Amino acid sequence: MSEAGAPHPTLAERLASVQAGIADAARASGRQPSEITTIVVTKFHPASLVRALSELGVRDVGENRHQEAQAKAAELAGLPLRWHFVGQLQSKKAKQVRAYADVIHSIDRPALLTGLSGEKVIDCFLQVNLTDNPERGGVAPAALDALVDQTLATPGLRLLGLMAVAPLDEEPRRAFARVRELSESIRGAAPGATALSMGMSQDFADAIAEGATHLRIGTAITGNRPQPE
Ligand SMILES: *Cc1c(COP(=O)(O)O)cnc(C)c1O
């Protein structure tokens, strides 16, 4: 909440301020800001907000619920946007998600791969679970190698790398270092899978320090999310 009388920052101001923070964090780690793709996560927000972001030059947007994502992608089909699906995937919806998503960040089990195979090649990440709770989504690190092999054998999927969400009870920087190490461990099988989708509104600087190439940032840019219906 801003103080009484203080103006609310506009969408353009929040976007500019996050972009400046990303550039600072990149330079502090000896990296180029241009190596980093910022995906603005627009879940629960109306299509009009996505359109406003597009007018401000945003090219990558992220959604985590299939029906909502599908509707927005259809409504905004004329805009130069790349749609990233970052939420938990149901296997019976996988084929439909593939129809509008340019990049899928949340592949976490072999059962999804049949539905995600296809002729058109789309980019994907394998989501790793950094907690001991299977409900959190993501493949357990012990099962990652097998999922990498199965993904590489699936037609129509180009494996970019790994995705993760930092657990609530661990230092984000330590958690992101674990993802980086896992990424190095799959390089033999998947030399091209060098990308790291990690870092959100509260922890993107730590993610950049550990090599994040794709940030998924919601509230710091969009403002608070409306309640989901
Ligand atoms: C909502 C969401 C984000 C963005 O979270 P913020 O804290 O709003 O930046 C990133 N990744 C995933 C998977 C999400 O569901």
The ligand as a Tripos MOL2 file, in Angstrom:
@<TRIPOS>MOLECULE
LIG
   15    15     1     0     0
SMALL
NO_CHARGES

@<TRIPOS>ATOM
      1 C1          2.8380  -16.7070  -10.2060 C.3       1 LIG1
      2 C2          4.1010  -17.3380  -10.6190 C.ar      1 LIG1
      3 C3          5.2710  -16.5750  -10.7720 C.ar      1 LIG1
      4 C4          5.3510  -15.0810  -10.4730 C.3       1 LIG1
      5 O1          5.2930  -14.8700   -9.0930 O.3       1 LIG1
      6 P1          5.4930  -13.3990   -8.4490 P.3       1 LIG1
      7 O2          5.8640  -13.6940   -7.0430 O.co2     1 LIG1
      8 O3          4.1950  -12.6960   -8.5910 O.co2     1 LIG1
      9 O4          6.5830  -12.7390   -9.1980 O.co2     1 LIG1
     10 C5          6.4140  -17.2230  -11.2140 C.ar      1 LIG1
     11 N1          6.4300  -18.5510  -11.4720 N.ar      1 LIG1
     12 C6          5.3240  -19.3130  -11.3430 C.ar      1 LIG1
     13 C7          5.4130  -20.7730  -11.6450 C.3       1 LIG1
     14 C8          4.1310  -18.7290  -10.9050 C.ar      1 LIG1
     15 O5          3.0410  -19.5070  -10.7660 O.3       1 LIG1
@<TRIPOS>BOND
     1     1     2 1
     2     2     3 ar
     3     2    14 ar
     4     3     4 1
     5     3    10 ar
     6     4     5 1
     7     5     6 1
     8     6     7 2
     9     6     8 1
    10     6     9 1
    11    10    11 ar
    12    11    12 ar
    13    12    13 1
    14    12    14 ar
    15    14    15 1
@<TRIPOS>SUBSTRUCTURE
     1 LIG1         1 GROUP 0 **** ****
